[in-house]
Amino acid sequence: MIIFAQHRILLFLFLVPLIPVVYALMRSARKKRIRKFGDEQLVKELMPSWSGAKGWVRVILFTLAFFFFIVGLARPQMGAKLEERTTKGAEVMIALDVSNSMLAQDYSPSRLDRAKLAIARLVDRLKDDRLGLVVFAGRSFVQLPITTDYISAKMFLNTISTESVPVQGTAIGEAISTCIRGFSAQSEKSRVIIVITDGENHEDDPVAAAKDAAEMGIKVYTIGVGSVEGQPIPMGGELLKDKEGNIVVTRLDENTLRSIAEAGNGAYIHAGNEEFGLNPIIDDIRRLEDEEHTSQVFEAYDEQYMYFFAIALALFVLEMLVGNRKAKKQLFD
């Protein structure tokens, strides 16, 4: 399969059919001028060496050369290769809470959207580090396996919503365990888990999960999203209510998040609207010992533009050699 690295340049191919059309109009205008000058047959006899057929040959050659030149400029490429790339850096697994409580609007536009924006900015700061993404509510799933493909990371990030996990709740402990399983077998030292949540854990023991991570040499950081005072949860144009009809208020549980971070040898940070809290964590990651990671990536397409340029050059040269005059008669006719 052929792909074009500069595909927008292919728009110039719309000019290709115009070249012979413009030439035909010029020939027609030339004939009109000759008729004004005198008898057309007499004018031809005055220019016996001029060849009208060669004019068309030259235009066809020029049109073909222009076509191949434009295709070459668009940089056609073929056959992506599977290559091994070795990089040095840390492995970072982010566990993002997507429970309904993350819809609270004590952050603009919501806790979840603000967290996604912060993660996108984090991705922009990474360099050769490997990133994975776990989403959790009542259950946890690997949204993005550990990778250095930051473009895909942002694409996956954009698809995340409170509907990404069908089971509601906040199982932070399971999310940490899922992150632990998500690290690659190559990594042993520079491994970090970042849990982004409001901390209202209802399902399991996240502190025990953080201790398990610490015993494996994995640091666990927590970022608290929300306010201690609490906020209602907007859903479907209304505020979420419990079975008794009371408005549900979601509050940040800082004590739980501090305990998780302490057990995981990390740190707890309360996210702000301006400084979300990921920058200090990135600074800590930079101080970790870089590890070599080998990954296989599809890249290094074979460039084909030089062949198209070669054809275009040959056609341009041939077009110039054709000329406008008839071939001289042979010596022995």
C-alpha positions, 0 to 999 in steps of 0.5 A: 500500500502506498501512502503520501507523507505530504498528501495535500500536494496531490491537490495540484494534480487537478492542474494536469488536465488543464495543461493540454486544454490551455495548449489547445486554446493557445493553438486555436488562438494562433490559427485565428491570428494566422488567418488575419495575417494571410492565407493559412496554407501560404503561411504554412509554406513559409514555415515548412520546418514547423511541426504541429504534431510535435507541439502536441507530443511536447505537451503530452510529455510535459503533462506526464512529467508534471504529473510525476513531479507532483506525485514525487513532491507528495512523498509516496511511501511504501511498506512500513517496517517493524523496527525495534526501538530502544529508549531510556525512561520510566514507566508511568501508569495513570489510574483515572477515576471515571465514576459519576462523582467525577462529573461534579463541577467544582473544577471547570468544566468538571472534575473528569474533564479537568483531569483529562486536560492535565493528563494531556499536558503530562503526555506533552512533557514525557520524553522516552517514558512509557505511559499506560492508562487505566480507567476505573469506577466499580471495576477497572480496565486497561484503557491504554497498554504501556506504550511510547506512542503519545499520539495514541495516548491522547486519542484514547484519552479523548474517548474516556467518559463516565460510561467507559466503565459500566459498573459504578463505584470507586474501587481504588484498590483494584485500580492499583492492582490493575496498574501493577499488572500493566507494567512491562516485564522489562521494567524493574526500578523506575515504575510509578502509579498516579491515581487521580480520583476524589478518593471516595472509595467504596469497594476495597482496601486501596492502602493494602494495594499500595503497600503491595506496589511499594514492596515491588518497588513501585511508587504510588502517587495520589492526586485528589480532585474535588473539594472537601465541602462537596459538590452535587453531581449533575446528570441528565440536566438534573442533580443526582439524587439517592433513593430517598430523593436527597441530592447526592453530594460528593466530597474529597476524601483526603485522608484516604488518599494520603494513606494510599500515597504514604503506603505507596512511598509516594506523595499526595497532592490536592489538585488545583484549577491552575496547577493540577499537581502532575508537574511535581510528580514529573519532577520526581520521575525525572530523578528516578533511574532511567531504564532501557526499554525495547519496543517494536514499532511500525515505522520507517516507510520506504521513500519512493519519491526519487523514482517519480522525480527520475521519471519526471526529469527524463520526461522533461529532458525528452520534451526539450529534445523533441523541439518544434521542427520537423525532422530533416529528410534522410540523405537517401530517400 
